[in-house]
């Protein structure tokens, strides 16, 4: 899957895609945060901050026929040749077709070619099916958990008090 670097002009579409994928589905599903967190997942300003000073990139997947945005992922370089993978989103109309797996593979290739030796992700502890999906892609639980950022309004409105973030990593190469 070919991935393209997001530009400022893409950010409204990216925000719409991410919000629809994470929280726009009417019923809880392994691909969404419905029932766990309410409200928007992101917005144009937050995405612009993500891209500011080249601290992170957002890669876009487009449907070749219609040039329609169908997925995205963010990558941020960290210390020790590790990169953080976040905001993986696939438009609901393109889910269950292997696109998420392709986007992750493309992100891995991009990060590795830029010097990354490993990727790190954080997943909400109650999203067990999503954690299992990442494990099938070669990510491994580190045993580390982080507190959920309940006091950060940019993550939305948590609907439960038992949320935490599970850390997984994957060695590249």
SVG drawing of the C-alpha trace seen along z (x, -y; Angstrom):
<svg xmlns="http://www.w3.org/2000/svg" viewBox="-26 -25 46 38">
<polyline fill="none" stroke="black" stroke-width="0.4" points="0.0,0.0 1.3,-3.4 1.2,-5.9 1.5,-9.7 2.7,-12.4 -0.2,-14.5 0.0,-18.2 -1.9,-21.0 -4.5,-21.0 -5.4,-17.3 -6.0,-17.9 -9.8,-18.5 -10.2,-15.2 -7.9,-13.4 -9.8,-14.7 -13.1,-13.6 -11.7,-10.2 -10.2,-9.6 -13.3,-10.8 -15.5,-8.6 -13.2,-5.5 -12.7,-5.9 -16.0,-7.2 -18.5,-7.6 -19.8,-4.0 -23.2,-3.7 -22.4,-0.4 -19.3,0.8 -16.9,2.7 -13.3,3.9 -12.2,1.1 -13.8,-1.8 -13.8,-3.4 -17.6,-3.6 -18.7,-2.9 -15.3,-3.8 -14.8,-7.4 -17.1,-10.0 -16.5,-13.1 -14.1,-13.9 -10.8,-11.9 -9.0,-14.8 -9.4,-18.1 -7.6,-20.2 -5.7,-22.2 -4.5,-19.1 -3.3,-17.6 -1.5,-20.8 0.3,-20.6 1.2,-17.0 2.9,-18.1 4.5,-21.3 8.3,-21.4 8.4,-18.0 8.0,-16.3 5.7,-13.7 4.3,-12.8 0.9,-11.5 0.8,-9.0 -2.3,-8.8 -3.7,-5.8 -5.9,-6.7 -8.3,-4.6 -6.5,-4.7 -9.6,-4.8 -11.4,-7.7 -8.3,-9.3 -10.4,-9.1 -8.8,-9.1 -9.4,-5.7 -6.9,-5.5 -4.1,-7.1 -1.4,-6.6 0.9,-8.9 4.6,-8.3 6.8,-10.2 10.6,-9.5 11.6,-8.9 14.9,-8.1 17.1,-5.1 15.9,-4.6 12.3,-3.8 9.3,-5.5 5.8,-5.8 2.9,-4.7 -0.5,-6.2 -3.8,-7.3 -4.2,-4.3 -7.6,-4.8 -9.4,-3.1 -12.6,-4.6 -15.5,-2.3 -16.4,-1.7 -12.9,-0.2 -12.6,1.9 -12.4,5.7 -10.4,5.6 -6.9,5.8 -6.2,2.1 -5.2,1.5 -2.6,4.3 -1.3,2.7 -1.1,-0.8 0.9,0.6 3.2,2.4 3.8,-0.8 4.4,-2.7 6.9,-0.1 8.7,-0.4 8.7,-4.2 10.0,-4.3 12.6,-1.6 13.9,-3.5 14.2,-6.6 16.4,-4.7 13.8,-3.2 14.8,0.1 11.5,0.5 7.9,-0.8 6.0,-1.5 2.2,-1.7 -0.2,-2.3 -3.7,-0.7 -6.5,-1.1 -6.5,1.9 -10.1,2.8 -9.6,3.1 -8.6,6.7 -9.5,7.6 -7.4,4.7 -4.5,5.7 -4.7,9.2 -4.8,7.8 -1.5,5.9 0.0,9.1 -0.9,10.9 1.1,8.2 4.1,9.0 3.8,6.4 4.6,7.7 3.2,6.5 6.0,5.1 4.2,5.5 4.1,1.8 0.9,-0.2 0.4,-3.9 -2.4,-5.7 -5.2,-6.9 -5.0,-10.7 -8.3,-11.5 -7.4,-15.1 -6.6,-15.8 -9.7,-17.1 -8.1,-16.5 -8.7,-12.8 -12.5,-13.1 -14.7,-12.3 -14.0,-8.9 -17.1,-6.9 -15.4,-4.5 -13.0,-4.9 -11.0,-1.7 -9.1,-2.8 -5.3,-2.4 -2.9,-2.3 -1.1,1.0 2.4,0.7 3.4,2.9 6.5,2.8 7.8,4.4 11.4,4.8 11.9,3.7 14.3,5.1"/>
</svg>
